[in-house]
Amino acid sequence: MAITVCIVDDTSDIRLALEEIVRLSDDYKLLGSFASGEDAILKIPVLQPNVVLMDINLGGMSGIECVRKLKPENPDILFMMCTVYEEDEKIFEALSAGASGYILKKTSPVKLLEAIRELNEGGAPMSTQIARKVVAAFQQKPATSEVSPSGSSSGKLNTLSNREMEILELLSKGMLYKEIAAQLFISQETVRKHVYHMYEKLHVNNRVEAVNKFFGR
């Protein structure tokens, strides 16, 4: 089944180019394309795409604010920032708002489509430059405690069920939803539902934050 996509970008040339990339692949289906966050907020909840490619600088409401408003009410929709910004502040603000991926606009069409698929399968795709910044930030940030995951002091892990804890541990190893499903002999949709419940209990918006809690940061 085709992965459904919406695009939010206020630069018409870039928006049209992204539309063309999605349309030219049989494995992806474009549901909508919007020039403003305000328009996206009205129409994306109706369309319910699998993935939204979201620019950050939209002129009016920012893409980050748009994700922050849409994600809580639409937990099944996956948001990937597609932007020119490489600043640490923008990256972490976007991830905290609920984005699950972050790629740069200079990404090649092939890699862009791969990133959409990876995101839909449970990954957290990021351009190489962005991933390095995320890793560097975690390396520079001291752990808040030395407790093990099972006795977490960041304190919500004990609210997770055994199955949720099992899935979180596999996520921390970088496994995709389909790989977790195969290992646990359950469906990808069941994995996805467990992950959403887990996010609610841990008060996090994405895989990066959940894994961070698992390691007690």
N, C-alpha and C positions, 0 to 999 in steps of 0.2 A: 504494500500500500504506500502511496506517495506521502512524503513528509510535507505537511502544509506550512506555508510561510507567509508572514506579513513583514513589510518593510516600512520603517519610519525614518525619513531623511528629508530635510528641507532644501537640499541642493538638487535641483531637477536632473542635472546631468548624471550625478552619482546615483540618484534614485532609479533613473531609467536604466543605467548600467546594471545595477543590482537586480532589477526586475528581469532584464534580459538573461542574466546568468541563471536565475531560478527557472525561468520559462523554458530555457533550452535543454534542461535535463528532465528526462522522463520520470526520475525518482523523486521529483519535488513539484509541488503545486503552489502557485502564488494565489493567495486568497484576497490580498488587499495591499495597497501601497499608499502611504500618507505623508503629507508634507509638514504636519505639525503634531505636537504631543496632544493638544486639545482634541484634534480630530481622531487620533489613535485611541484616546481614552473612551470616546463614544462608540467606536466601531469594533475594536479588537475583542471586547467581551462578547459581542454578538457573533463574530466570525470564529472565535476559539481556535486559532492556529496552533500547531505543535510548537513552532519556533517564531520568535519575533527578532528581526535584525534592527537594532535601535541605535541611531546616532545620538551623540551627547548634546552637541550645540544645535538646538532647533529654533533659535531665534526667540520664541516665546518661552513656554514651559520647557525646561531641559529634558533630555532623554532620561537622565537619572531620576528626576522627579516623576516622570511618566511611569517608569518601572516601579517606583516606590508606591505609586497610587494603584497600579494595575495588579501587581503580584499578589497582595493579600487576598483579593477577591477572585483571583484567577490562578490558583496554585498549580494547575496542570500546565499552564503556558510557560514555556522556557524562553528567557530573554538573553540575547547575546548582544553586547555593545559592539558596534562596528564604527570605529571612529579614528580620528587622526591623533587623538590625545594619548600621550605616553606617560603623563605625570602620575607619580605614585598616588597623589591625593584623589585624582579622578578615578583611578583603578579601584581603590578600596572603597570609595564612596559608591561606585556602581555596584560592586559586589555586595556591599552592606545593604543596598537598596533592594536587592533581590535578583540581580543578574547572575547567570551561571556560566557565562563565557565572555571573553573580551578579546576581540581581534582588531587589527589595524586595517584601515581602508586600502592600504597598499598590498594586502594579502591577495595572492593570485586567485582567479576564479575556481580553479580545481581545489585549492586548499580551503577556500571559503565554503564550498559545498561539503567537503570532508568535515569541516568544523560543525556545520549544521547537523550532519548525520551523527557525529560523535556526541553532540549535545543531546540530541533526541534519544540516543542509546544510553544516556546516563553519565556521560563524560563531562568534563569542564574545560572545553577547548580555549586555549589562549595563544596568541602570537608569541613566538619565541622571546621577543624582547619583553613582553608583558610577564610571561612566566618567570623570567629571570628576576624581574623586579619583585614579584610576589615571594619567590624563594628567598631573595636577599632580605626582604622585610621580616620574614619569619626567622631567619637566622640571626638578625640583629635584635629581635625582640626576646628578652629572657622569659623562660617559662615561669608562670606565676606560682607553681608549686611542683613538688617532685612526686606527687601521688600518681599511682598507676591508674589507667582508665577505669578499672573496675571499682575504684574507690574515689572517683573524681571529686575534687574540691570545687571545680567550676560548676558543679552541682546540679545537674539535671540528668546526668547519665543514669542515676538510679531509678529514674521514672520510666526508662525504656524497657520494653519487654525483652525476653531472651532473643526472640527472632530479630527485633530491631537492633539490638546490640550486635548480633551476629552480622547483620547487613552493614552496620556502621563500620565494623572492623574490616570487612571486605572492601568497603569504599575507601578506607584509609590506605589500603594497599593499591589503590588506583584502578580497581576493577570496574568495568562497565556494567550497566544493569543486565545486559544479556548474559554476561559472564557469571554474574551473581545468581541469576535465575537458573542457569545450567548447573551451577555447583550445588544449589540448594533444592533443585528439582521443583521449582515453582515458576510461574509465568513472569514475564517482564512487567506486566501490569500490576501483579501482586507486589513485586519489588518496589515499583513506583509508589504504590499506596503506602507501603511501610515507610518509605523515605519521607513522604509528606507528613505522616504522623510523627515521625522522628523529628523533623524540622520544627513542628509545632511545639513538641515537648522541650526541645533544646532552645527554643526561641532564636532560631537561625533562619537565614533565607536561602542558603546554598550549600553545596558540597564542601567548599573551602572552609566555611565557618564551622560546619558540623565536624569535619575531620580535625580542625583546630581544637574543638572541645574534647574530642576523643583523646588527644594527646595532652590534655590538661593545660593548654595555653590560654 
